């Protein structure tokens, strides 16, 4: 169980969470947490006891060398960190975890208890899935929310998925049942280039969160990394005529499905994002 003694009082905190594993194609969603942890200099709060939730033959501990012949072992776990983003008037709790191997309901209860102790009322859960989306087009972001009103308020394109789910789906359902608001955002990763990392998908999730939370999301070098990633995939595709033809087919299918008003919405959203960033820069 998490020890809650000595936790700080946070200001209107929001939880942003991602899990390595089944929910994390191309490590796009866990990449968001790793990126924000570094950019915001997040400080650790608490960690879950890994003994309760992980099979160490599946998720093995890591041994590392220290000074001399000393060794340390890092156990697979789920941890919570806190940060105050520059330009924001609220705290952010980052949850960086690995999908548990067992006792999912108890795992979710611990997360819910942590949210209540910290004063979190809104959770944003991140995921990434393999899809037939071309790497040359904007990354599609779909999601779900614990209630329709919340989904409409944030203009969320809802997923109609039914089938097996991972810890993101289970945790979102548990948060809603506990009376907390939860939104999940899923980035589509091209299935023909599934190997991590995928900075383009990570950046797409960050931008969608910025729209959702109205908190400035630092991109750092992600834009440059995303361009390099796309250029690298272009080069690989150009070396295989079948892959190149398949990508072209996906592009045509994607372009045909895009409505003119959808493109207008995208332009408007990008312009609004630019205005927010400009206002924040001028205030600073």
SERO-4910 file (N, C-alpha, C, O; in steps of 0.05 Angstrom, whole numbers):
BEGIN
 pado doro    nc1    nc2    nc3   cac1   cac2   cac3    cc1    cc2    cc3    oc1    oc2    oc3
  Unk    A     17    -24      0      0      0      0     17     25      0     39     26     11
  Unk    A      7     46    -13     22     71    -14     21     85     14      0     85     27
  Unk    A     44     95     23     45    111     47     40    140     41     55    152     25
  Unk    A     20    152     53     12    179     45     21    200     65     15    224     61
  Unk    A     35    193     85     45    213    105     65    232     92     83    223     77
  Unk    A     62    258     98     81    277     88     77    286     60     94    300     49
  Unk    A     54    279     47     49    288     20     43    318     20     31    328     38
  Unk    A     52    333     -1     47    362     -1     19    368     -8      4    352    -20
  Unk    A     10    392     -1    -16    402    -10    -13    414    -38      4    431    -43
  Unk    A    -29    404    -56    -26    412    -84    -49    431    -92    -70    431    -79
  Unk    A    -44    446   -113    -63    466   -122    -78    455   -147    -66    451   -168
  Unk    A   -104    449   -143   -121    440   -165   -107    420   -183   -105    424   -207
  Unk    A    -97    398   -172    -80    380   -188    -95    363   -208   -118    356   -203
  Unk    A    -83    358   -231    -93    340   -251    -73    317   -254    -49    321   -252
  Unk    A    -84    293   -258    -66    270   -262    -63    264   -292    -82    264   -307
  Unk    A    -38    260   -300    -32    251   -327    -17    224   -325      3    223   -311
  Unk    A    -28    203   -337    -18    177   -332    -14    161   -358    -28    165   -378
  Unk    A      7    144   -358     12    126   -381     26    102   -370     40    102   -350
  Unk    A     22     80   -384     33     54   -376     48     41   -399     38     40   -422
  Unk    A     71     31   -393     86     15   -413     71    -12   -417     57    -21   -399
  Unk    A     74    -23   -441     62    -49   -446     41    -48   -468     45    -34   -488
  Unk    A     20    -63   -464     -1    -67   -485    -13    -41   -494    -21    -39   -518
  Unk    A    -15    -21   -477    -28      4   -483     -9     25   -496    -17     48   -499
  Unk    A     15     17   -504     36     37   -509     51     31   -535     75     28   -535
  Unk    A     36     30   -558     48     25   -584     69     46   -590     65     70   -587
  Unk    A     93     37   -598    114     56   -604    124     72   -581    139     91   -584
  Unk    A    117     64   -556    123     78   -532    116    107   -534    129    125   -522
  Unk    A     94    113   -549     86    141   -553     74    153   -528     79    176   -522
  Unk    A     58    138   -513     45    149   -489     64    150   -465     65    170   -451
  Unk    A     79    129   -460     99    130   -438    120    151   -445    132    163   -427
  Unk    A    125    156   -471    144    177   -479    135    204   -470    151    222   -465
  Unk    A    108    209   -469     98    235   -459    106    239   -430    116    261   -423
  Unk    A    102    219   -414    108    222   -385    138    226   -381    147    243   -365
  Unk    A    154    210   -395    183    213   -393    192    241   -402    210    253   -389
  Unk    A    180    251   -423    187    277   -433    179    299   -413    195    317   -407
  Unk    A    155    298   -402    146    318   -383    161    316   -357    167    337   -345
  Unk    A    168    292   -348    183    289   -324    210    304   -326    219    317   -307
  Unk    A    222    302   -350    248    315   -354    245    345   -358    259    361   -346
  Unk    A    225    353   -374    222    381   -381    213    398   -357    221    420   -353
  Unk    A    195    386   -340    184    400   -317    200    395   -292    193    406   -271
  Unk    A    221    379   -293    237    372   -269    219    362   -246    220    372   -224
  Unk    A    202    342   -253    183    332   -234    198    318   -211    219    306   -214
  Unk    A    186    320   -187    197    308   -163    180    284   -155    156    285   -156
  Unk    A    193    262   -146    179    238   -138    160    243   -114    167    258    -95
  Unk    A    137    230   -114    119    231    -91    119    204    -78    128    201    -55
  Unk    A    107    184    -91    105    157    -79    107    136   -101    104    142   -125
  Unk    A    111    112    -93    112     89   -111     95     66   -100     92     64    -76
  Unk    A     83     51   -117     68     28   -109     87      5   -103    108      3   -115
  Unk    A     79    -13    -85     95    -36    -78     94    -56   -101     72    -67   -106
  Unk    A    115    -61   -116    114    -78   -139    108   -107   -133     98   -122   -150
  Unk    A    113   -115   -108    109   -143   -100     79   -151   -104     73   -174   -108
  Unk    A     61   -131   -102     33   -137   -103     22   -141   -131      1   -153   -135
  Unk    A     36   -130   -151     23   -128   -177     40   -138   -201     29   -140   -223
  Unk    A     65   -145   -197     82   -152   -219     93   -180   -217    101   -189   -195
  Unk    A     94   -194   -239    108   -219   -242    136   -213   -251    141   -204   -273
  Unk    A    155   -218   -233    183   -210   -238    196   -228   -259    219   -222   -268
  Unk    A    183   -250   -267    194   -266   -290    184   -254   -316    196   -260   -337
  Unk    A    164   -237   -316    154   -223   -340    167   -195   -341    178   -187   -362
  Unk    A    165   -180   -319    178   -154   -317    201   -156   -297    197   -153   -273
  Unk    A    224   -162   -308    247   -168   -290    259   -142   -279    260   -122   -292
  Unk    A    269   -144   -254    284   -121   -243    310   -117   -258    321   -135   -271
  Unk    A    321    -93   -256    345    -85   -270    367    -81   -250    364    -66   -230
  Unk    A    390    -94   -255    414    -90   -237    432    -70   -251    438    -72   -275
  Unk    A    443    -51   -235    461    -31   -246    485    -29   -228    484    -34   -204
  Unk    A    508    -22   -241    533    -19   -226    535      9   -216    529     29   -230
  Unk    A    545     12   -191    551     38   -179    580     42   -178    595     31   -194
  Unk    A    589     57   -158    618     61   -154    631     35   -144    620     20   -128
  Unk    A    655     30   -154    669      6   -146    654    -18   -156    647    -21   -179
  Unk    A    649    -37   -137    634    -61   -144    606    -61   -133    593    -82   -132
  Unk    A    596    -39   -124    569    -38   -113    549    -40   -135    553    -30   -157
  Unk    A    527    -53   -129    505    -57   -148    479    -48   -135    475    -48   -111
  Unk    A    461    -39   -152    434    -32   -143    414    -45   -161    420    -51   -185
  Unk    A    390    -50   -150    369    -63   -165    345    -44   -167    336    -34   -146
  Unk    A    335    -40   -191    311    -24   -195    288    -43   -202    290    -58   -221
  Unk    A    267    -42   -186    245    -60   -189    224    -47   -207    219    -23   -205
  Unk    A    211    -63   -224    189    -52   -240    166    -43   -222    157    -57   -204
  Unk    A    156    -19   -227    135     -9   -209    120     14   -223    125     20   -246
  Unk    A    101     25   -209     87     49   -218     92     71   -198     89     67   -173
  Unk    A    100     94   -207    107    116   -189     92    141   -197     84    145   -220
  Unk    A     88    158   -176     75    184   -180     95    206   -174    111    205   -155
  Unk    A     95    227   -192    112    250   -189     95    275   -190     72    274   -200
  Unk    A    106    297   -182     91    322   -182    108    344   -195    132    345   -192
  Unk    A     94    362   -209    108    385   -222     89    408   -223     64    405   -224
  Unk    A    100    432   -223     85    457   -228     95    468   -255    116    480   -256
  Unk    A     80    463   -277     89    472   -303     92    502   -304     75    517   -293
  Unk    A    113    512   -317    116    541   -320     92    553   -335     83    542   -355
  Unk    A     82    575   -325     59    588   -338     32    576   -330     11    585   -340
  Unk    A     31    556   -312      6    544   -304      0    552   -275     18    558   -260
  Unk    A    -26    552   -269    -34    559   -241    -44    535   -226    -59    537   -207
  Unk    A    -35    511   -235    -43    486   -221    -20    466   -222     -2    469   -238
  Unk    A    -21    447   -204     -1    426   -204     -9    403   -222    -33    399   -228
  Unk    A     10    388   -231      6    364   -247     19    340   -233     42    341   -226
  Unk    A      3    319   -230     14    294   -219     18    275   -243      0    269   -258
  Unk    A     43    267   -246     50    248   -268     51    220   -257     63    214   -237
  Unk    A     37    202   -271     38    173   -264     53    159   -286     44    158   -309
  Unk    A     75    147   -279     91    132   -298     93    103   -289    104     97   -268
  Unk    A     81     85   -304     79     58   -294     82     37   -316     87     43   -339
  Unk    A     80     12   -307     80    -11   -325     54    -25   -320     45    -28   -297
  Unk    A     41    -34   -341     16    -48   -338     20    -72   -319     38    -88   -324
  Unk    A      4    -73   -298      9    -95   -278      2   -122   -290    -14   -125   -308
  Unk    A     14   -142   -278      9   -170   -287    -13   -183   -271    -23   -204   -280
  Unk    A    -21   -172   -249    -42   -185   -232    -56   -164   -215    -46   -142   -212
  Unk    A    -79   -172   -203    -94   -156   -184   -100   -128   -194    -94   -108   -181
  Unk    A   -111   -127   -218   -117   -101   -230   -137    -84   -214   -133    -59   -212
  Unk    A   -157    -97   -203   -177    -81   -188   -165    -69   -163   -170    -46   -156
  Unk    A   -148    -84   -149   -134    -73   -125   -115    -51   -134   -112    -31   -120
  Unk    A   -102    -54   -156    -83    -34   -167    -98     -8   -172    -89     14   -165
  Unk    A   -122    -10   -185   -138     14   -191   -147     27   -165   -148     52   -164
  Unk    A   -154     12   -145   -163     23   -120   -140     40   -107   -145     61    -95
  Unk    A   -116     30   -109    -93     45    -98    -90     71   -113    -84     92   -100
  Unk    A    -93     71   -139    -90     96   -154   -112    115   -147   -108    139   -143
  Unk    A   -137    105   -144   -159    122   -136   -155    134   -108   -160    158   -104
  Unk    A   -145    118    -90   -139    128    -63   -118    150    -64   -120    170    -50
  Unk    A    -98    146    -81    -77    167    -84    -89    192    -95    -82    214    -86
  Unk    A   -107    190   -115   -120    214   -126   -135    229   -105   -134    253   -104
  Unk    A   -150    215    -88   -165    228    -67   -147    241    -47   -153    263    -38
  Unk    A   -126    228    -39   -108    239    -20    -94    265    -31    -89    283    -15
  Unk    A    -89    265    -56    -75    288    -68    -95    310    -78    -86    332    -85
  Unk    A   -121    304    -78   -140    324    -87   -145    324   -117   -155    344   -127
  Unk    A   -138    303   -130   -142    301   -159   -171    295   -165   -183    277   -154
  Unk    A   -183    311   -183   -211    307   -191   -213    300   -221   -234    291   -230
  Unk    A   -191    305   -236   -191    299   -265   -166    284   -272   -144    291   -264
  Unk    A   -169    261   -286   -147    245   -295   -147    243   -325   -168    239   -338
  Unk    A   -123    247   -337   -120    243   -366   -102    219   -370    -79    219   -362
  Unk    A   -114    198   -382    -99    173   -386    -91    171   -415   -107    176   -433
  Unk    A    -66    164   -420    -55    164   -447    -50    136   -457    -42    118   -441
  Unk    A    -55    132   -482    -49    106   -495    -41    110   -524    -44    132   -535
  Unk    A    -31     89   -536    -25     89   -564    -30     61   -575    -25     41   -563
  Unk    A    -42     61   -599    -50     36   -612    -40     34   -640    -36     55   -653
  Unk    A    -36     10   -650    -28      6   -678    -52      8   -696    -74     -2   -690
  Unk    A    -49     23   -718    -71     28   -736    -61     30   -764    -37     31   -769
  Unk    A    -80     31   -783    -72     34   -811    -71     63   -820    -82     70   -841
  Unk    A    -59     80   -803    -57    108   -810    -29    113   -822     -9    102   -813
  Unk    A    -28    129   -844     -2    134   -857     15    152   -840      6    171   -827
  Unk    A     41    147   -840     60    162   -824     63    191   -834     74    208   -819
  Unk    A     54    196   -858     58    223   -870     36    243   -863     38    266   -871
  Unk    A     16    234   -850     -7    251   -843     -7    257   -813      6    243   -798
  Unk    A    -22    278   -805    -25    283   -776    -34    258   -761    -51    243   -771
  Unk    A    -24    255   -737    -30    231   -721    -59    233   -710    -65    253   -696
  Unk    A    -76    215   -717   -104    215   -706   -104    211   -676    -89    193   -666
  Unk    A   -119    226   -662   -123    223   -633   -153    218   -628   -169    235   -634
  Unk    A   -159    196   -616   -186    190   -608   -186    185   -578   -165    183   -565
  Unk    A   -210    183   -566   -210    179   -537   -238    172   -527   -256    167   -542
  Unk    A   -240    173   -501   -265    168   -488   -265    184   -461   -244    192   -452
  Unk    A   -288    187   -450   -291    202   -425   -311    188   -408   -327    172   -417
  Unk    A   -310    194   -382   -327    181   -363   -357    190   -365   -374    176   -355
  Unk    A   -361    212   -379   -389    220   -384   -390    236   -410   -371    248   -418
  Unk    A   -413    235   -423   -416    247   -450   -413    277   -448   -402    290   -467
  Unk    A   -423    289   -427   -421    318   -424   -392    327   -424   -385    347   -436
  Unk    A   -375    313   -410   -346    319   -409   -334    316   -437   -318    333   -446
  Unk    A   -342    295   -452   -332    291   -478   -340    313   -497   -323    323   -513
  Unk    A   -364    322   -495   -373    345   -512   -359    371   -505   -352    386   -522
  Unk    A   -355    375   -479   -342    400   -470   -314    403   -480   -305    425   -484
  Unk    A   -300    380   -484   -272    382   -493   -270    375   -523   -248    372   -533
  Unk    A   -293    372   -536   -293    367   -565   -277    342   -572   -259    343   -590
  Unk    A   -282    320   -558   -267    296   -561   -279    278   -582   -303    272   -581
  Unk    A   -263    269   -601   -271    249   -620   -272    222   -606   -251    211   -600
  Unk    A   -296    211   -602   -299    188   -586   -292    162   -601   -299    159   -624
  Unk    A   -279    144   -587   -274    118   -598   -299    100   -594   -312    102   -574
  Unk    A   -304     83   -614   -327     64   -613   -316     36   -608   -330     17   -614
  Unk    A   -292     34   -598   -279      8   -595   -294    -10   -575   -302      0   -554
  Unk    A   -297    -35   -582   -306    -56   -564   -288    -80   -566   -280    -87   -589
  Unk    A   -280    -92   -544   -263   -115   -545   -244   -116   -521   -249   -102   -501
  Unk    A   -223   -132   -523   -204   -133   -500   -193   -106   -494   -189    -89   -511
  Unk    A   -188   -101   -468   -177    -76   -459   -153    -79   -441   -147   -101   -432
  Unk    A   -139    -58   -437   -116    -58   -420   -121    -42   -395   -143    -36   -388
  Unk    A    -99    -36   -380   -102    -23   -355   -113      6   -358   -126     16   -340
  Unk    A   -108     19   -381   -119     45   -385   -149     45   -385   -162     61   -372
  Unk    A   -161     26   -400   -190     23   -400   -202     16   -373   -222     26   -365
  Unk    A   -188     -2   -359   -198    -11   -333   -196     11   -313   -215     15   -297
  Unk    A   -174     26   -313   -171     48   -294   -190     70   -299   -201     82   -281
  Unk    A   -195     76   -325   -214     97   -331   -242     90   -321   -256    107   -309
  Unk    A   -250     65   -325   -276     56   -315   -278     58   -284   -298     66   -273
  Unk    A   -256     50   -271   -255     51   -242   -257     79   -231   -270     85   -212
  Unk    A   -242     98   -244   -243    126   -236   -271    137   -239   -281    151   -221
  Unk    A   -285    131   -261   -312    140   -265   -331    129   -244   -348    143   -234
  Unk    A   -328    103   -238   -345     91   -218   -341    103   -190   -358    103   -173
  Unk    A   -316    114   -185   -310    126   -160   -318    155   -159   -313    169   -138
  Unk    A   -330    165   -180   -339    193   -180   -318    213   -189   -322    237   -186
  Unk    A   -297    204   -201   -276    222   -211   -279    224   -242   -287    206   -255
  Unk    A   -271    248   -252   -272    252   -281   -247    240   -294   -225    243   -283
  Unk    A   -251    226   -316   -227    215   -329   -231    216   -360   -253    211   -370
  Unk    A   -210    223   -373   -209    224   -402   -186    207   -412   -164    208   -400
  Unk    A   -190    191   -432   -168    176   -444   -163    187   -472   -182    192   -487
  Unk    A   -138    190   -480   -130    199   -506   -112    178   -518    -92    169   -506
  Unk    A   -118    170   -543   -103    149   -556    -92    159   -583   -107    170   -599
  Unk    A    -66    156   -586    -53    162   -611    -52    138   -629    -47    116   -619
  Unk    A    -56    142   -655    -54    120   -674    -26    119   -686    -16    138   -697
  Unk    A    -14     95   -683     14     91   -692     13     73   -716      0     52   -715
  Unk    A     25     80   -739     25     63   -762     35     35   -756     57     32   -745
  Unk    A     20     15   -764     27    -13   -756     52    -22   -771     65    -41   -762
  Unk    A     58     -9   -794     82    -18   -809    107     -6   -799    129    -12   -810
  Unk    A    106     12   -779    130     23   -767    125     25   -737    123     47   -726
  Unk    A    122      2   -724    112      0   -697    135      3   -676    130      7   -653
  Unk    A    160      0   -685    182      0   -666    185     27   -654    183     48   -667
  Unk    A    191     28   -627    195     54   -614    223     65   -620    241     51   -629
  Unk    A    225     92   -615    204    110   -606    189    122   -629    196    118   -653
  Unk    A    167    136   -623    151    149   -643    146    178   -634    125    184   -623
  Unk    A    166    196   -639    163    223   -628    140    239   -641    129    257   -628
  Unk    A    132    231   -665    109    245   -677     83    240   -662     68    258   -658
  Unk    A     79    215   -654     55    208   -638     57    220   -610     36    229   -600
  Unk    A     80    220   -598     84    232   -572     77    262   -573     63    272   -555
  Unk    A     86    276   -594     81    304   -597     51    309   -601     40    329   -591
  Unk    A     38    292   -616      9    295   -621     -7    293   -595    -26    308   -590
  Unk    A      1    274   -577    -12    272   -551     -8    297   -534    -26    306   -521
  Unk    A     16    307   -535     22    332   -519      5    355   -529     -5    370   -512
  Unk    A      3    358   -555    -13    380   -565    -43    377   -559    -56    397   -553
  Unk    A    -53    353   -560    -81    349   -553    -86    354   -523   -107    364   -515
  Unk    A    -66    347   -506    -69    352   -478    -68    382   -472    -82    392   -454
  Unk    A    -52    397   -487    -51    426   -484    -78    438   -489    -87    456   -475
  Unk    A    -92    429   -510   -119    438   -516   -138    431   -494   -155    447   -487
  Unk    A   -135    407   -483   -154    397   -463   -150    411   -437   -170    419   -424
  Unk    A   -126    415   -428   -120    425   -401   -114    454   -400   -114    466   -378
  Unk    A   -108    466   -423   -100    494   -424    -75    498   -407    -72    518   -393
  Unk    A    -57    479   -409    -31    480   -395    -10    479   -417    -11    461   -434
  Unk    A     10    498   -417     30    497   -438     47    471   -436     58    465   -415
  Unk    A     48    457   -458     63    432   -460     89    437   -474     89    444   -498
  Unk    A    112    434   -461    138    439   -474    144    417   -494    141    393   -488
  Unk    A    151    425   -518    158    406   -539    187    399   -540    195    378   -549
  Unk    A    204    418   -530    233    413   -531    242    406   -559    236    421   -578
  Unk    A    256    384   -562    267    376   -588    248    357   -603    256    346   -624
  Unk    A    224    353   -593    206    334   -605    199    340   -634    197    322   -650
  Unk    A    194    366   -640    187    373   -667    209    365   -687    204    354   -708
  Unk    A    234    370   -680    257    362   -697    259    332   -698    264    321   -720
  Unk    A    255    318   -676    256    289   -675    234    277   -692    238    257   -706
  Unk    A    210    289   -692    188    279   -707    193    282   -737    187    264   -753
  Unk    A    205    305   -745    212    308   -774    233    288   -782    231    276   -804
  Unk    A    253    283   -765    274    264   -772    262    236   -773    269    220   -791
  Unk    A    243    229   -755    230    203   -755    215    199   -781    217    178   -794
  Unk    A    199    219   -789    183    217   -814    201    214   -838    195    199   -856
  Unk    A    223    230   -839    242    228   -861    254    200   -862    258    189   -884
  Unk    A    261    189   -839    272    162   -839    253    141   -849    261    123   -864
  Unk    A    228    143   -842    208    124   -852    204    128   -882    200    108   -896
  Unk    A    204    153   -891    202    158   -920    224    143   -935    219    131   -955
  Unk    A    248    145   -924    271    132   -938    268    102   -938    274     89   -958
  Unk    A    259     90   -916    255     62   -915    233     53   -934    236     33   -948
  Unk    A    211     68   -935    190     61   -954    198     63   -983    190     47   -999
  Unk    A    215     83   -989    224     86  -1017    241     63  -1026    244     59  -1050
  Unk    A    252     47  -1008    269     25  -1015    254     -1  -1020    265    -21  -1029
  Unk    A    228      0  -1015    210    -23  -1019    185    -14  -1034    169      0  -1023
  Unk    A    183    -23  -1059    161    -13  -1076    133    -21  -1065    114     -6  -1067
  Unk    A    132    -45  -1052    106    -54  -1041     98    -36  -1017     75    -29  -1015
  Unk    A    117    -30  -1000    112    -13   -978    104     15   -987     85     27   -977
  Unk    A    119     26  -1007    113     52  -1017     85     53  -1029     70     73  -1025
  Unk    A     77     33  -1043     50     32  -1055     29     30  -1033      7     42  -1035
  Unk    A     35     15  -1013     16     12   -990     12     39   -976    -10     46   -969
  Unk    A     34     53   -971     32     79   -958     16     98   -975     -1    113   -965
  Unk    A     20     98  -1001      5    115  -1020    -24    109  -1018    -41    127  -1018
  Unk    A    -31     83  -1017    -59     75  -1015    -72     85   -989    -94     95   -989
  Unk    A    -57     84   -966    -67     94   -941    -71    124   -942    -90    134   -931
  Unk    A    -52    138   -955    -55    167   -957    -80    175   -973    -94    193   -965
  Unk    A    -85    161   -995   -108    167  -1011   -134    161   -996   -153    177   -997
  Unk    A   -134    139   -981   -158    132   -965   -162    153   -943   -185    161   -938
  Unk    A   -141    161   -931   -143    181   -909   -152    208   -920   -170    220   -908
  Unk    A   -141    216   -942   -148    242   -954   -177    242   -963   -191    263   -961
  Unk    A   -186    220   -974   -214    218   -984   -234    219   -961   -256    229   -964
  Unk    A   -225    209   -937   -243    209   -914   -244    235   -900   -263    240   -884
  Unk    A   -224    253   -904   -224    278   -890   -244    298   -902   -243    303   -926
  Unk    A   -261    308   -886   -281    328   -894   -268    356   -894   -251    361   -877
  Unk    A   -277    374   -912   -266    401   -912   -269    415   -885   -251    429   -876
  Unk    A   -292    410   -872   -297    424   -846   -278    413   -825   -270    428   -807
  Unk    A   -270    387   -827   -251    376   -808   -224    390   -811   -211    396   -791
  Unk    A   -216    395   -836   -191    409   -840   -193    437   -828   -173    447   -817
  Unk    A   -216    450   -832   -220    477   -820   -219    476   -790   -207    494   -778
  Unk    A   -230    456   -778   -228    453   -749   -199    450   -740   -191    462   -720
  Unk    A   -184    435   -755   -156    431   -748   -140    457   -750   -124    464   -732
  Unk    A   -146    473   -771   -132    499   -774   -140    518   -751   -123    531   -740
  Unk    A   -166    518   -744   -175    535   -723   -163    527   -696   -154    545   -681
  Unk    A   -161    501   -691   -149    492   -666   -119    500   -664   -109    508   -643
  Unk    A   -105    497   -687    -77    504   -688    -73    534   -683    -54    543   -670
  Unk    A    -91    551   -695    -90    580   -692    -95    587   -663    -81    605   -652
  Unk    A   -115    575   -650   -120    580   -622    -96    573   -604    -90    587   -585
  Unk    A    -83    551   -611    -60    542   -596    -37    563   -599    -24    569   -580
  Unk    A    -34    573   -623    -14    594   -628    -20    619   -612     -1    631   -600
  Unk    A    -45    627   -611    -52    651   -596    -47    648   -566    -37    666   -553
  Unk    A    -53    624   -555    -48    619   -527    -18    620   -520    -10    632   -501
  Unk    A     -2    608   -538     26    609   -533     37    637   -535     55    645   -519
  Unk    A     27    653   -555     36    680   -558     29    697   -533     45    713   -524
  Unk    A      4    693   -523     -4    708   -499     13    701   -475     21    719   -460
  Unk    A     19    676   -472     36    667   -449     64    679   -452     75    687   -432
  Unk    A     75    678   -476    102    689   -480    102    719   -474    121    729   -462
  Unk    A     81    734   -482     81    762   -477     77    768   -448     88    788   -438
  Unk    A     61    751   -433     58    755   -404     85    750   -390     91    763   -370
  Unk    A     99    730   -400    125    724   -388    145    746   -392    168    744   -383
***
